[in-house]
Amino acid sequence: MQLSGCMDLITVFRNLLTFGLKDIAHESANLAFQTVNTCITKNNCQEDVSYNHVSHQRIHDTSTLDRNVQPLDVQLSPDKISITWSDKHKSNFNLSWFEKVFSGIKNEYELSESWNVESLKKRSFEVDYDGVMSSSSEKKKFYHSLMQNGFVLVRNAPRNPQSSMDLSREIGSIKDSREYFDPTIQYYTISNSNNHDDFDIAYTQCALPLHTDNPDMVHPGSLVTLQILEHTGKGGKSLLSDAMYSAEQLQKSDPEAFNILSTYRLVYQHITEGNNYIHAEPVIQLDKDTGKVNLVRVSESNRSAIQPFIKQEDMHKWYDAWSKFKQFFNHPDNVFERQLDFNTMLVFDNWRMLHARTSFTGDRSICGCYISPDTWKAKARKFNVF
């Protein structure tokens, strides 16, 4: 019997006990646990000698577990299962624990729903700043939109870097930025103008194509928070395109092109004063369990000139596949466009969302940061989003 089937069994046991059929419930439980992998059940004993209930950690040596251990007797009560093992050890499990554990770990990708502009019109992706800072229900709404759509617009945000930083810390832990941000506070404020003669083309007034940040890093920044603080000119609209949607369309229309972009490793490089960042991964990285898009690396400007992992005779295939993918994520039907006001924060998943900016005039100051994927997803689980 698969462990995932135990959840259905627990429901049956509960129903039998509810209708007073105690003997049948006990007999069914004993028969059922003869077919379950008992090593796993015994290894997860919840007694104090085996499990620390404060730290929620196993405290016994798994390697000493008797592989031949068997349940001699299984007793049921309305809220508990008690098992006596062949080695005389007794284990007590709450039925709710069995239901939770054996129902399986929720896969975050099951909540992700790819979108184009038309389908996005039917969804909610805006939350209130004060609500996220103080309300559990608004936080849950925030994380749900982030998981489902890949981005959130936070309205009514105070127009200052500290408030932007406060929200970023509320939803996760701020990740170290590159040295051309401010490594002392792990946060950045940038003034976009044409006066910069180094660093990054993002700090100019020119339009930026759809891309992801940090493709040259082993672990690119996950969430990106962005707020405009000042702008003396016009333009500078924010653009988003769902790479998951474009990847799905590419897979349907040209499986070979999709396979090329999800298997051929591409080298990305970013050179700053004193540092040379290099990393190689496919453009489209897939989750091993679901096959869904896990992480996308898209950057025309940070693609290395040297590609040692792609055979020369295959390079034209890669360029063909890349062009087809780009046609999807650049198509107007697939690009969400918004002129951000000073009191709106944009938060998006850099592993999934491609972002861009139209050209602008005048000076523009922004603030924001990267947020660690482990921390914001841990908080999303706290609110039972997945």
Phi and psi in degrees as a GROMACS rama.xvg file:
@    title "Ramachandran Plot"
@    xaxis  label "Phi"
@    yaxis  label "Psi"
@TYPE xy
-73.3807  143.53  GLN-2
-60.9456  -31.623  LEU-3
-63.0751  -22.855  SER-4
-74.5392  -13.7527  GLY-5
-62.7961  -30.3928  CYS-6
-61.5621  -40.8993  MET-7
-66.5141  -37.5219  ASP-8
-63.2706  -42.0376  LEU-9
-59.9022  -39.5559  ILE-10
-62.0556  -42.3341  THR-11
-61.9555  -46.6419  VAL-12
-58.3181  -44.6658  PHE-13
-59.3818  -44.5059  ARG-14
-64.4327  -40.504  ASN-15
-62.5673  -41.9753  LEU-16
-68.076  -37.5711  LEU-17
-61.5401  -37.9885  THR-18
-91.0495  12.7769  PHE-19
78.4485  12.5143  GLY-20
-92.718  61.32  LEU-21
-63.3097  -45.3759  LYS-22
-62.9278  -42.4611  ASP-23
-65.7145  -38.5073  ILE-24
-62.4347  -45.1706  ALA-25
-63.7543  -43.6609  HIS-26
-63.6978  -41.3034  GLU-27
-64.4979  -40.2215  SER-28
-64.3256  -43.7364  ALA-29
-62.6442  -41.0962  ASN-30
-67.7661  -40.433  LEU-31
-64.2252  -43.9822  ALA-32
-75.2927  -8.67276  PHE-33
-73.3198  -20.4574  GLN-34
-104.589  -5.56714  THR-35
-86.4435  148.392  VAL-36
-63.4827  101.653  ASN-37
-69.6395  -25.0045  THR-38
-59.5532  -42.2159  CYS-39
-66.6033  -43.3229  ILE-40
-63.7895  -47.3633  THR-41
-64.957  -38.2396  LYS-42
-65.0118  -20.9216  ASN-43
-107.072  26.9991  ASN-44
-53.4423  135.867  CYS-45
-98.1026  8.77493  GLN-46
-70.5158  155.987  GLU-47
-59.6467  -29.2332  ASP-48
-73.4111  -14.7967  VAL-49
-114.546  -18.1358  SER-50
-145.159  132.9  TYR-51
-91.4868  111.49  ASN-52
-78.6555  -11.5791  HIS-53
-83.1962  -48.1262  VAL-54
-90.9244  -8.63995  SER-55
58.5061  49.3649  HIS-56
-132.979  144.777  GLN-57
-71.3802  138.217  ARG-58
-124.647  15.5148  ILE-59
-113.938  164.298  HIS-60
-86.112  109.083  ASP-61
-62.0781  -31.2107  THR-62
-66.3257  -19.1664  SER-63
-89.9112  -0.928095  THR-64
-64.2239  130.174  LEU-65
-69.8597  115.064  ASP-66
-69.0454  -16.5985  ARG-67
-99.9374  6.10206  ASN-68
-60.6078  141.236  VAL-69
-134.945  149.445  GLN-70
-76.059  122.092  PRO-71
-84.2575  -34.1913  LEU-72
-151.4  138.673  ASP-73
-124.024  121.315  VAL-74
-114.008  141.92  GLN-75
-116.711  142.858  LEU-76
-131.093  171.82  SER-77
-55.6095  -25.44  PRO-78
-130.665  9.82204  ASP-79
-148.226  149.697  LYS-80
-118.038  127.036  ILE-81
-113.901  127.895  SER-82
-121.068  127.84  ILE-83
-101.605  123.101  THR-84
-94.5624  163.719  TRP-85
-64.4152  -19.1691  SER-86
-92.7069  13.3579  ASP-87
78.0392  -3.16359  LYS-88
-73.2554  146.796  HIS-89
-118.105  137.874  LYS-90
-125.294  137.701  SER-91
-118.108  130.235  ASN-92
-126.357  135.075  PHE-93
-71.2291  139.572  ASN-94
-59.8741  -36.1676  LEU-95
-63.4885  -32.9896  SER-96
-65.7545  -44.5571  TRP-97
-60.6115  -42.9729  PHE-98
-62.7099  -42.343  GLU-99
-68.4618  -47.8711  LYS-100
-71.0083  -46.1449  VAL-101
-82.7121  -3.59033  PHE-102
-79.1651  -10.5219  SER-103
92.977  159.676  GLY-104
-79.8558  129.939  ILE-105
-67.8551  129.742  LYS-106
-87.1805  125.642  ASN-107
-58.7207  -29.6718  GLU-108
-72.528  -15.8195  TYR-109
-68.8164  -23.4961  GLU-110
-87.5579  -17.3222  LEU-111
-73.0126  126.842  SER-112
-123.848  111.573  GLU-113
-64.2782  155.424  SER-114
-143.98  155.489  TRP-115
-118.947  -179.873  ASN-116
-59.7754  -39.7371  VAL-117
-65.8969  -46.8841  GLU-118
-69.7229  -26.9287  SER-119
-68.2631  -24.5325  LEU-120
-61.7094  -24.0751  LYS-121
-92.5672  4.43076  LYS-122
-114.408  160.61  ARG-123
-102.145  128.606  SER-124
-143.153  20.3231  PHE-125
-119.728  139.011  GLU-126
-134.386  168.531  VAL-127
-99.5859  137.322  ASP-128
-56.4399  -54.7494  TYR-129
-60.8515  -34.3159  ASP-130
-64.5287  -44.499  GLY-131
-63.4442  -35.7171  VAL-132
-73.6543  -23.9433  MET-133
-132.591  -15.1754  SER-134
-112.172  128.226  SER-135
-64.5856  -38.4982  SER-136
-66.9593  -37.3341  SER-137
-72.9074  -34.5304  GLU-138
-62.5603  -44.1911  LYS-139
-61.8721  -39.8123  LYS-140
-63.1924  -39.9091  LYS-141
-60.1634  -52.9567  PHE-142
-66.7634  -34.9302  TYR-143
-64.0109  -44.613  HIS-144
-63.6341  -38.979  SER-145
-63.6983  -43.1722  LEU-146
-70.0407  -41.529  MET-147
-73.6646  -50.5667  GLN-148
-100.954  -21.7435  ASN-149
90.7556  -1.25258  GLY-150
-158.936  163.65  PHE-151
-144.542  143.841  VAL-152
-105.319  122.423  LEU-153
-101.159  110.434  VAL-154
-88.4763  162.919  ARG-155
59.1089  34.4166  ASN-156
-80.7868  133.257  ALA-157
-57.323  145.341  PRO-158
-90.4122  68.9848  ARG-159
-158.655  151.778  ASN-160
-61.1053  -35.0557  PRO-161
-63.4921  -43.4918  GLN-162
-65.8426  -37.9185  SER-163
-63.4648  -41.8647  SER-164
-66.1722  -38.5667  MET-165
-60.4288  -44.1222  ASP-166
-66.5465  -39.8207  LEU-167
-59.2381  -41.5958  SER-168
-73.2531  -22.724  ARG-169
-73.4023  -31.6549  GLU-170
-97.4484  -8.61819  ILE-171
175.518  -169.523  GLY-172
-102.99  131.54  SER-173
-68.1415  129.985  ILE-174
-89.8214  146.765  LYS-175
-53.6671  134.748  ASP-176
-98.5135  172.476  SER-177
-65.04  165.248  ARG-178
-68.5191  -15.3954  GLU-179
-85.3981  -0.00172351  TYR-180
-92.5494  -154.912  PHE-181
-110.897  99.4587  ASP-182
-68.4319  -15.8719  PRO-183
-73.3941  -28.9242  THR-184
-118.776  1.18162  ILE-185
56.0668  33.1528  GLN-186
-144.04  162.752  TYR-187
-142.428  147.524  TYR-188
-127.068  133.59  THR-189
-130.298  137.505  ILE-190
-105.127  111.307  SER-191
-79.6215  125.102  ASN-192
-160.56  176.409  SER-193
-89.1809  11.8832  ASN-194
-85.3229  -12.5334  ASN-195
-74.6244  132.698  HIS-196
-113.26  9.76536  ASP-197
-153.515  -156.607  ASP-198
70.2817  -89.0661  PHE-199
-157.987  145.758  ASP-200
-66.5028  -14.9231  ILE-201
-63.4524  -21.7197  ALA-202
-96.6349  35.1854  TYR-203
-125.315  -179.399  THR-204
-89.8991  -2.49115  GLN-205
-73.2476  159.86  CYS-206
-68.5541  143.833  ALA-207
-108.491  131.433  LEU-208
-72.6247  164.134  PRO-209
-60.0245  132.806  LEU-210
-161.501  173.392  HIS-211
-117.548  153.989  THR-212
-85.9724  153.24  ASP-213
58.0667  37.722  ASN-214
-64.1215  -19.1007  PRO-215
-86.0695  5.08867  ASP-216
-107.324  150.134  MET-217
-60.237  -45.2022  VAL-218
-121.421  91.9569  HIS-219
-60.7505  156.262  PRO-220
-54.1535  134.591  GLY-221
-84.4322  -84.2748  SER-222
-79.0685  144.868  LEU-223
-120.209  129.555  VAL-224
-107.303  141.912  THR-225
-147.197  129.99  LEU-226
-141.603  133.972  GLN-227
-86.9957  126.116  ILE-228
-98.0967  -38.1541  LEU-229
-144.217  145.722  GLU-230
-157.239  118.297  HIS-231
-93.7863  -8.50963  THR-232
-118.641  -147.825  GLY-233
-126.001  165.46  LYS-234
89.9367  -159.961  GLY-235
76.8298  37.2505  GLY-236
-68.1659  147.181  LYS-237
-92.0587  136.214  SER-238
-122.601  141.95  LEU-239
-133.975  142.185  LEU-240
-138.415  134.471  SER-241
-82.2823  106.64  ASP-242
-63.8433  -28.2823  ALA-243
-63.9986  -43.4336  MET-244
-63.4881  -46.9308  TYR-245
-64.259  -37.049  SER-246
-65.6622  -39.4019  ALA-247
-64.6972  -41.0413  GLU-248
-66.3374  -38.5116  GLN-249
-65.215  -41.6214  LEU-250
-62.9036  -37.9988  GLN-251
-70.1711  -42.5219  LYS-252
-83.4505  -31.5291  SER-253
-150.661  82.4992  ASP-254
-55.7161  -34.4182  PRO-255
-65.9399  -42.8434  GLU-256
-63.483  -41.1104  ALA-257
-61.9502  -42.868  PHE-258
-63.349  -38.3904  ASN-259
-63.5029  -46.6838  ILE-260
-72.8518  -19.5181  LEU-261
-100.344  0.217187  SER-262
-125.327  -36.1467  THR-263
-73.5839  122.039  TYR-264
-77.1181  131.371  ARG-265
-113.728  138.266  LEU-266
-91.0075  128.164  VAL-267
-112.406  145.739  TYR-268
-143.976  140.529  GLN-269
-140.254  122.106  HIS-270
-107.507  125.585  ILE-271
-123.264  173.164  THR-272
-62.594  111.842  GLU-273
90.5568  -4.9649  GLY-274
-138.822  152.088  ASN-275
-138.138  99.1446  ASN-276
-85.8694  129.063  TYR-277
-141.035  134.644  ILE-278
-155.087  150.243  HIS-279
-124.652  126.062  ALA-280
-154.053  160.855  GLU-281
-63.6682  157.109  PRO-282
-60.037  -43.5243  VAL-283
-112.716  116.162  ILE-284
-102.704  134.394  GLN-285
-109.245  145.996  LEU-286
-70.4194  131.59  ASP-287
-65.5132  -29.9388  LYS-288
-85.0938  -42.4011  ASP-289
-102.01  -20.7911  THR-290
78.2905  2.05377  GLY-291
-80.4618  161.952  LYS-292
-63.3319  126.679  VAL-293
-102.446  -40.2845  ASN-294
-159.543  138.051  LEU-295
-121.144  137.859  VAL-296
-120.078  109.649  ARG-297
-129.729  115.916  VAL-298
-162.647  108.196  SER-299
-66.3873  -39.9969  GLU-300
-74.9457  -26.287  SER-301
-105.621  13.8202  ASN-302
-81.1388  128.995  ARG-303
-68.5521  150.189  SER-304
-70.2082  -26.9317  ALA-305
-102.046  127.175  ILE-306
-126.244  79.7196  GLN-307
-71.1318  -15.3794  PRO-308
-93.2244  1.18794  PHE-309
-120.025  123.643  ILE-310
-63.8666  144.64  LYS-311
-56.3546  -39.3338  GLN-312
-70.0859  -13.2518  GLU-313
-101.775  -4.87156  ASP-314
-61.3028  -38.4954  MET-315
-64.1465  -33.2222  HIS-316
-65.0446  -40.0836  LYS-317
-64.6264  -45.0489  TRP-318
-63.5947  -36.9659  TYR-319
-63.7484  -45.4853  ASP-320
-63.6669  -42.7845  ALA-321
-61.3381  -42.4459  TRP-322
-63.2984  -39.1413  SER-323
-67.7016  -41.6414  LYS-324
-62.3387  -43.6133  PHE-325
-64.5492  -34.9945  LYS-326
-61.3616  -35.6451  GLN-327
-70.4757  -52.8481  PHE-328
-75.7226  -15.2135  PHE-329
-92.5725  -9.02612  ASN-330
-63.2014  134.549  HIS-331
-54.0158  -30.577  PRO-332
-68.6525  -14.6503  ASP-333
-112.094  6.04983  ASN-334
-115.146  115.903  VAL-335
-83.1329  134.043  PHE-336
-127.009  134.742  GLU-337
-151.693  132.653  ARG-338
-87.5186  107.735  GLN-339
-72.8854  135.898  LEU-340
-91.2586  175.057  ASP-341
-67.4785  -19.0283  PHE-342
-107.438  21.6267  ASN-343
-122.568  126.149  THR-344
-98.7658  135.753  MET-345
-101.889  126.332  LEU-346
-123.098  123.047  VAL-347
-140.799  158.005  PHE-348
-86.5307  105.683  ASP-349
-66.9348  -15.2242  ASN-350
-80.8514  -14.507  TRP-351
-125.02  -42.0109  ARG-352
-85.5127  132.589  MET-353
-90.2512  133.798  LEU-354
-124.185  155.215  HIS-355
-153.258  176.088  ALA-356
-148.421  137.216  ARG-357
-77.1314  162.767  THR-358
-65.8549  160.66  SER-359
-147.7  165.679  PHE-360
-111.268  161.824  THR-361
77.2189  -172.37  GLY-362
-95.6367  147.939  ASP-363
-141.518  127.117  ARG-364
-110.419  134.714  SER-365
-130.175  161.943  ILE-366
-137.693  157.749  CYS-367
167.628  -172.177  GLY-368
-164.503  176.248  CYS-369
-104.613  147.066  TYR-370
-121.749  135.246  ILE-371
-60.8198  134.761  SER-372
-64.3104  -37.3697  PRO-373
-62.3867  -39.5601  ASP-374
-76.0734  -42.3132  THR-375
-72.7056  -30.9596  TRP-376
-72.737  -33.1509  LYS-377
-63.1319  -40.1093  ALA-378
-71.203  -34.5071  LYS-379
-62.8792  -38.5703  ALA-380
-66.2138  -34.8347  ARG-381
-57.8016  -33.2466  LYS-382
-96.3322  17.3513  PHE-383
56.4489  32.2593  ASN-384
-71.6473  -35.7683  VAL-385
